Amino acid sequence: LDCYQSGANQLRKGFASGLSSGNASTAFYCAGHGIHFSTISAEQALPSLLKEIDYYLHLLKIYKSELAKKFILCYRETVSTLIDRGQATGIEAKLNFADASDPSLGNKLLEVFYFHQVFRNYWLGYTERCHHYGKKSLTISRPGHFFIFVIKFYHGLNLLDMIKKKPSFSKTEEVDEIIVSMKVAASHAESNFRNKLELLEAEQYGITSLQNSVTALYAYDTAIASARKSKFVHEEGLACEKAGFYCQKNRENESARTYFNRARECYEKWGSNVKVEFIQKELSKLNINCQKP
């Protein structure tokens, strides 16, 4: 499987080719999938992606494909949410559950709806919602489809977050199963999944071996390097963020500050004000704690 960024670029070309040849249905099929690939891979900064989405929605007023519009509205809400929770970038039109679960459409739109609920809620830090939609998404998603491995990645990280908050939360076996499946995915598409596997392993190791910080930070650094190599700037930021929290828990405040600053830089490149503000708050708390006698 080619890297997601390459897929997004090829689909963008497919949109232009479809539209120029008068095949609007193919054009907007490519546009929708291109947005999806771009969103999950940070192929372009979120504000630029939002402009592209709005361009497609403008064209859909002319070409009037209601199904394509439903998919694209779902993607738009995700991008808008990640930029500023939709406060300045949101629009009234959205894909709701009633539309997504229309039986005449099968499960395709519902799959996308659940996927984006998992994706959004993970990045916003809503662990319970992410867990709820993760289970639903994994239930209806097609086995072997590459999107399912992205869902497993975020679902697995979310399970690990829940274990951190409540060690008695008995989901370690499910995390183990996710890691096994991610190893398979990484063996077939290293550029898309290697960093995801490594971050899951680093987080799992960080929970079970809190005192062995040298080995744990090596695991985080490996995940960071892989994300950078794949140009997944959002997941590079996420790996830095996770490493920062690990250091913070170990009272290694200077290292935590370094990782948090790196995370903020990544999130600024991604264009997510939500995540930049989140990291800035963590840095502020860290500075206050360092000033305490």
Secondary structure, DSSP 8 states (H G I E B T S, - for coil): ---HHHHHHHHHHHHHHHHHTT-HHHHHHHHHHHHHHHHHHT-S-HHHHHHHHHHHHHHHHHH--HHHHHHHHHHHHHHHHHHHTTTTT--S----HHHHT-GGGTTHHHHHHHHHHHHHHHHHT-HHHHHHHHHHHHHHS-TT-HHHHHHHHHHHHHHHHHHHH-TT---HHHHHHHHHHHHHHHHH-HHHHHHHHHHHHHHHHHHH-TT-HHHHHHHHHHHHHHHHHTT-HHHHHHHHHHHHHHHHHTT-HHHHHHHHHHHHHHHHHHT-HHHHHHHHHHHHHHHHHHH--
